[in-house]
Amino acid sequence: MSLTVTIIAKLSGADPHTAQRAYDVAGAFDGELKAPVPEEFTYGAGARCYAFATIAQTKPALFWGGLVAIVAVPVLMLVKVLHG
């Protein structure tokens, strides 16, 4: 299982198998955003998982940049508070 799939599973609250399936399905659509979404990915953790997988497949820079920002923003705020 790739790092991307592991991160998608953790962020969406889905199991790794569902995350891998969502990643594979999103990759199979080859960026066709109007393609029908499978029923298992229309609600709950499956929907979050499919959304992350679609972003990771179609816009990887946005996906990885967002993950870096999740870590960087609190660190920068802490540095700002400590160094006033």
C-alpha positions in Angstrom: 0.0 0.0 0.0 1.4 3.4 -1.0 1.9 6.4 1.3 -0.9 8.2 -0.5 -3.4 5.5 0.1 -2.4 5.2 3.8 -2.8 9.0 4.2 -6.2 8.9 2.5 -7.4 6.1 4.8 -6.3 8.0 7.9 -7.8 11.3 6.9 -11.1 9.9 5.7 -11.6 7.4 8.5 -12.0 4.5 6.1 -10.2 1.2 6.2 -7.1 0.7 3.9 -8.9 -1.6 1.5 -11.6 1.0 0.9 -9.0 3.7 0.4 -7.1 1.5 -2.1 -10.3 0.8 -4.0 -11.2 4.5 -4.1 -7.7 5.4 -5.3 -7.9 2.8 -8.0 -11.4 3.8 -9.1 -10.4 7.5 -9.2 -7.4 6.6 -11.3 -9.4 4.5 -13.7 -11.5 7.6 -14.6 -8.4 9.4 -15.8 -9.5 12.8 -14.7 -13.0 12.5 -16.1 -14.8 14.5 -13.3 -18.3 13.9 -14.7 -18.0 10.1 -14.4 -20.6 8.4 -12.2 -19.5 7.7 -8.6 -19.9 4.1 -7.4 -22.6 3.7 -4.8 -20.2 2.7 -2.0 -18.5 6.1 -2.3 -21.6 8.3 -2.1 -21.9 8.8 1.7 -19.9 8.7 4.9 -16.2 7.7 5.1 -16.4 6.3 1.5 -17.3 9.7 0.1 -14.5 11.4 2.0 -12.1 8.7 0.8 -13.2 9.0 -2.8 -12.9 12.8 -2.7 -9.3 12.6 -1.3 -8.5 10.0 -3.9 -9.9 12.1 -6.7 -7.9 15.1 -5.6 -4.7 13.0 -5.2 -5.2 11.6 -8.8 -6.2 14.7 -10.6 -4.3 17.4 -8.7 -1.4 15.8 -6.8 0.3 19.1 -6.0 -2.8 20.4 -4.3 -3.1 17.2 -2.3 0.5 17.2 -1.1 0.6 21.0 -0.6 -2.5 20.7 1.6 -0.9 18.0 3.7 2.3 20.2 4.1 0.1 23.1 5.1 -1.7 21.1 7.8 1.7 20.6 9.4 3.3 24.0 8.6 0.6 26.4 9.7 0.5 25.3 13.4 4.4 25.2 13.5 4.5 28.7 12.0 1.9 29.9 14.5 3.9 28.4 17.4 7.1 30.1 16.2 5.3 33.4 15.9 4.0 33.1 19.5 7.3 32.0 21.0 9.4 34.7 19.2 6.8 37.4 19.3 
